[in-house]
Amino acid sequence: MNAILLAILALPILAAGALWAVPAGIGDRLAATYGSVISGLVLVGSVLLWPRTEGWFAYTARDVRPLRAETDVPWIPSLGVRFHVGVDSISMPLIVLTALLTFLCCLYSLKITPRIGRTRSLIALVLVIEAGVIGTFSAMDLILFFVCFEIVLIPMWLVIDIWGDHHDAAGRRRAATTFILMTVLGSALMLLGFLLVYRRAGTFDLVLLAGSPVKGGHGIALAAAVLIAVGLAVKVPLWPLHIWLPDAHAKAPTIGSVLLAGVLLKLGTYGLIRILVPVLPDATVTIAPYLGGFATVAIIAGSLACLAQTDVKRLIAYSSVGHMGFIVLGISTLSPAGLRGALFANIAHGLITGLLFFLAGAIKDRHDTSSLRELGRALYARLPRIAALLTFACLASLGLPGLAGFWGEMLALLGAYHPSDLLPRTTFLVFMVIAGVGTVLTAAYFLRLVRNLCQGDPAENPPAAFAVDLSRIELITWAPLIALTVLLGVWPGLLLHQWGSL
């Protein structure tokens, strides 16, 4: 099975290189079709790989299960760096999510190619992003993790800068620049933390480090934990390091926003679970209450910011700050329920927020704006199918029981109610109560969005606001996200059993 993992790592990179190598005159639709075929093959490979994974890294019990599809060969022997990749049930759902969203983005580009142009380069960059993200999720060496983590940044910067909001060239360039500067700074801090781990443990190998973690909650171990946590928090992004996110989403093209919210934000939370918790357990216990505190502030701050937004894409972007706050809160509890809730919420957020950004992009395509003031009201009358799907996605995102968004946040709150015995329970009970208020605010801003955008008298809106409803490509693209949101909502055990029983 290691051949499948190596294939889904190499195929997007090779395909992107081949796409850049062909003459520039290749048609936009042909480039989008090519990207759909390549990303479809990666998706098939990732699905074939999933049944081969089992178990969960039970960090609290130090029961490290063997990796599947593992390849471990020397890469830079003089530095002790190895090309060590493999998958388990932590990484496998995220790899499938990455492959699915990339495939759907390439498929969606079949609809938008007549407008955007330069599709060949856009598809090539999307494939490079896919390879970098899958590499990050499968890397079992800290330096390899860092390299794959960095591969993603430049392509996303270009996607925002070149294909972003065509009405505001200066704004999209500023958003792209802020994104790259913030994330590179976070990566530099994370790398310093990795070097401190190497100084203490003498290895970059994550499997060895999980089996023999760095002990101690002070000194070098604590410094490494803080640097790694801050570096990954930039990518989450965790308040107050989230300042790059709203503009990046607002100015990015639709597929850029989908990949950014659905996949790239997960690199930060995945790193916290994969690296921080098992490698530096004692130091993580020391900083966990602070992580939980910042996560709780993120939940409230993100929700309050959403209530003040007048732009659909910025509102969804700020909602991600709150939802990612729930994920970090679950991680900070260091409890089985909290960690499983964080893992589940990672997947649910990718599906639901990916759908929300697809819908926001469709509305913007039809009206040439995402401003609520300019869009007007009565979307139910003007675009009934898109409005109905937007309402569905909002209900899923606010955590309606029976849809995927409910389980992750519920388990995160349960983890805060019963945190690890090493943590102050009273502190996390306060976090739980405040986060519970955040769920109410989440419902408030999403229901407000539905009321202000979807309801109302269509006669009050300008004629230019009327547009063609749901297209066939859009329906095909969004259907898997809708189906999985419902499936995981009514059958959460489909994922939860991967990480052990509750």
N, C-alpha and C positions, 0 to 999 in steps of 0.2 A: 504493500500500500504506500510505501514511501515514494514510489514512482508517481503516484497520483498527486501527492502533495508537491513534489518537485515540479510536476507538469503545470499545476495551477499557479505556481509561483513564477515559472519561466514563460508560460504562454503569453500573458498580457504584455510583458516586457518585449518579447520577440515580435509580437504582433504590432506593438506601437512602433518599434524600429522599422518593421517592414512597411508600415503605413507612411512613415516619414520618408522612406526611401523611394516610393513610387512617385511618378511625375505629379507636379502640383495641379495638373488639370483634372485629376480624379473628381468625379461628381460628388456633391454633398450627400445625396441619397445613397450612393454606393458606399461611401465611407461609413455612414450610419449603419447600413446593413452589415458591413464587414465587422464593425464594432459589436453589433448585436450577436453575430455568429460567434465571435471569439469569447465574449462575455458569457454567452449561453453555454459554451463548452466548459468554461471555468465553473459555472453554476452546476452543471451536470457532474463534473469531477468532485466538487465539494459535497454534493449530496451523496455520491457514491462513497466518499470518505467517511461521512458521518457515522454510519452503522458500525464502523470499526473502532470508534471511541467508546470508552466506558469509564465509569467511576468519576470521582471528583477529587481534586487535591484537598483532602481533608486536613487543612493546615492546623486546625486546633488539636488534632490527634497526631500530627506529624506522620500521617500514613500516606506517603507519596506513591501513587500508583504509576506503573510504567507508562511512558508515552506510546502513542500509536504513530505509525507512519514516520518513524524517527530516522533522521540522517545526522550523523555526528562525525565530521572529518576536520582535520586541522585547516585553519584559514590563515591566521598570522601566528605561526608557532612561537616566534620570538617574544610575542606579547601574551601568549597563552589564550589567544582568541580563536574560537572554533566556529565553523559553520554548523551549528547545531539547531535543527528544526524538528518539530514534532507537534502533535495535536493531542488534546484531551477534551473532556466535556466542558471545560471553561472556554476554550478557544474555538471549538468546532461550531457552536451556534453563531458566533460572531463572524466566522469565516463564511458560513452560508449566507448570513445577512448581508455581508459585503458583496458577495457574488450576486445575490438577488438584486440588490439596489443598483449595482453597476449595470447589470443586464437590463433592468427596467429603464435606467437613464439612457442607455444606448438605444433602446427601443423607442423611447419617447422622442429622441432626437430625430427619428424619421418624420415626425410631425413638424418639427421646428426648423428643419434644415433650410427651407426656402428663405427664411428670414435672417438667420444668424450668419450664414456663410462661414468659410474657413472651418468647415466641419471636420476635415481630415485632422487638423491639429488638435481640435477639441476632443475628438474621440481618442486620439493617441494619448493625450494628457490624462483622460479618464482611465484608460487602461494602465497607465503608469501608477496612478493613484491606487487602483485596485491591487496591483502587484505589491506596492509598498505597504498597504494596510494588511493584506494577507500575510506578508512577510513579518510584520510586527506581531500579529496574533499567533504566529507559529514559531517565532524566534525563542530559543532556549539559551541564548547567550546574551549578556547585557550589551555588549558592543554591537552585536548583530541587531538586537532590538533597537538600539539607538540609530543605527544606519538606516534601517527600514522606516523608523519613525520620521527621520529627516527626509527620506525620499518623497514623502507625501507632500511636503510643505511647498516646494517650488511649483509643482504642477497646479496646486490649488490656488496659489497666488496668481499665476497666469490666467487661470480660468476666471477668477474674479476681475482681474485687471482688464482683460481683453474682451471677454464675452459678457461682462456685467451690464448694469443699467446704462442703456445707450443714451438716455436723456441727461446723464450726469457723469461725464468723463472724469472730472476732477474728484467727484465723490467716490466713484468706484476705485480710482487709483489710491485715494487716501485710505479707503477701507482695506484694500489689498495690502498696502504698505503697513498699516497697523497690525493686520493679521500676521504678516511674516515677521515683523519685528518682535511682537509679543511672543509668538510661538518659538522663535529662534532663541530668545532670551530664556524661556522656560526650558528648552532643550539643553542649553548650556549649563543651567543649574542642575538638571537631571544628570548630565554626564559627570559633573563634579561629584555628585552623590555616588554614582557607579564606581568612580575611581576610589572613593573612600571605602566602599564595600570591598573592592579588590585589595586595598591596603590591609584590611582586617582579615579577609578570608583567603586571599591568595588565588582566587578564581573568579571568572565571570560567568561560570556555568550555573544556570538557574536550577537545574535538577540537583546538583551538588549543594547549592546554597539552601534550597528548600529542605534538604535532608540534614544539613549541618548549618543552621542559620547563625547569623551574627548576633552574639549575645550582648546584653547590656542595654540599659535605657538612657545612658548618658554618654558624654564624650563624643568620640568619633562616630559611634553607632547612631547617636541622636542627631548629630550634624548631617550624616548621610541621609537619615530618614526625613529630616526637614527639607533638605535640598531636593530629594526625589519627590516628596509630596508637593512642594511648591512647583517644581517643573511640570509635574503631571496635572496639577490643579489649573495651570494656565490652559491646558488643552481641554479640560473637562467642559467649560471653564467654570471655576468656582469663584463666587464673590469673594473679594473685590477684583479678581483678575479676569473678569468677564467683559471688559470694556471693548474688546475687539469684535465680539460676537454680533451685536445687533447690526452694525454697519456692514459687516461681512455678509450677513444673510440678506439684508435689504438691497445691497448692490449686486450680489451674485446672480448669475442666471439660474433658472429653475433647477437644472440638474446639478449645478454647483451647490445650491442650498440643500438639496436632497442628500447629496453625498456628505456635505459638511455636518449636517445635523444627524443623519442616519448612521454614519460610519465614523467620521473623523473624531467626533466628540468621545466616542467609545474608546479611543486609544488611551485617553487619560484614566478613565475608570478601570479599564482592563489592566493598565499598568499598576494601579493601586492594589488590585486583587492579586495579580500575578507576581509582583515584585515586592511591594512595600510590606504587605501582611506576612508572607512566609519568610522573607529573607531577613527582615529586621523586626521580629515579633515584639521584643521588649521595648524598643524605641517606638514602635507603632502604638503600643499601649500608652506610652507617655504622651504622644501627640494626638491620640484618637479623640479625646474630648474637644480639642481645638478644631479638628476636622469636622466633628459633629456640630460645633458651634457655628463655624463658617457655612456649613451646609444648610443649617436652619435659617441663618440670615439670608442665604441665597434663595430659599423657598419663599420667604416673605417678600424680599426685595424684588425678585423676579415677578411675583404675582402683582405687587403694587405697581410696578413699571408697566405691566400689561394693561392695567386699568386706565393708564394715562395715554396709551398709544392710539394714534389715528391712522396707522399704516398696518395692513394685514400682515405683511412679511415681518415687520419689526415686532409685532405682537407675538407671532409664533416664535420668533427668535428669543424674546424675553421669556416666553413660556418654557423654552428649553433650559434656561438658567434655573428655573424652579424645579423642573423635573430631574435635571442632573443633580440638583441639591438633594432630592430624595435618595438618589442612588448613592451619593457620597455619605449621606446619613446612615444608610444601611451598612455600608462598608465600615464606617467608624464604630459601629456597635460591636464588631468582631464576634458576632454571634452567628450560629448557623442560619437562623431565620433571616437576619439582616443581610448576610452575604448572599444567600439564595435570592432574596428579594432584589438585591442590587443586580445580580446576574440576569434575573428575569426582566427587570425594568430596563436594562440595557437593550434587550431585544425588542420589548414592547415599544419603547421610545423610538427606536429606529424605524419600526414599521409605521407607527401612527404619525410621527412628525414628518417622516418621508412623504406620507400621503397628504398631510396638511400642506407641505411646501409644493407638492405637485398641484394641488387644488388652488393654492394662492397664485402659482405661476399661470395656471389656466385662466383665472379671473383677470390677472394682469395682462395676459396676451390679448384678451378680448376687449379690454377697456384702456389699454396702454397706461395703466396706473394701478397702484395697489393702495392708494390713499382712500380711506373710508369716506372722507368728505366728497371726493370726486366720484367715487363709485356709486354713491347714493344708496337707496334701500330697495326692498322688494326683489331680492335676487330669486326668491321662490317663483315669482311670476316671470322673470326674465330668463333665468337659466335654472329651471326646476331640478334637473338631474344633478348638476354641479352643486346647487344649493343643498340638496338633500345629502349628497356625499360629504359636503363641508360640515353639515350638522352632525352626521355620523362620526366624522373624525374628531370634531370638538367634544362630543360625548365620550368617545374613547379616551381622549387625552385628559379629560377632567376626572377620569377614573370611575366611570359608570360600571357597576357590577355586571358581569356577563361579557365584558370586553377586556382586551388584553391590558389596558392601562391600569386596571384595578389591582391586580395581584401584586405587582412589584412594590407599589407604594404601601399597600396593606402590610406586606411582609417587612418592609423597612420600618414602619411604625411599630410592628410587633417586635422587631429586633431592638428598637429603642426602649420598649417596655421591659424586655428581658435582655439587656446587654451582657457582654462577657462578664464573668465574675471578677475580672481584673479591673473593671471600669466602675466609676461612681454611678450607681443606678439612679440616684436622685437627679443628677445632672441630665441624664438621658431621658428621664421622665419629663423634665421641663422641655427638652428638645422635642419630645413626642407631642406634647400639648401644643407647642408653637407650630410645629409642622402640621398638626391637625387643623389649625386655623388656616394654614396655607392651602389645604385641600378645599376649604370653603371659598377662599379667594380665587382659587383656580376655577371652580365652578362658576363663580360670579363673572370673571372676565370672559370666559368662553360663551356663557349664555348671553352676556351683553353683546358679544360679537355677533352671535346668531340673530339676536333681536335687531341690532342696528343695521346689519347688512342684508339679512335674508327676509325679514318681515317688512311690512309697510305697503303703501299704495304705489303701484307701478306708474300711475299717471303723474306722480310727482317727480319722476326721473327723466332726464333728457333723452330724446330719441336715440342719440349716439350710444347710449348705454346698452341697448338691445343687441344681442349677438347670438351666434350659433351655439347651441347647447353641446353636450358631450359628444366628442368624436369617437370613431372606432378605435383609433390608436390609444386615445386616453383611457377608454374603457378596458382595453386589453392590458395596458400598463398598470392601471390602478387595481384591477381585480385581485391579483395575488395579495396585495397589501390588505385589502378589505377582508378577504377570506381568512388570512392568517390572524388578523385582529380579532375576528369572531372566534376562530378555532381555539386560539390560545386563551381567549376569555372564558369559553365554556369548558375547555379541557386544559387547564394550566399544567396538569401532570405530565403532559407531553414534553415539557421542558424541565419541570421541577424534578422529575425522577432522575434526570441526568446528574443531579447534584445531591442525591440522597433523599430519603424521606424526612418530612418535617417532624 
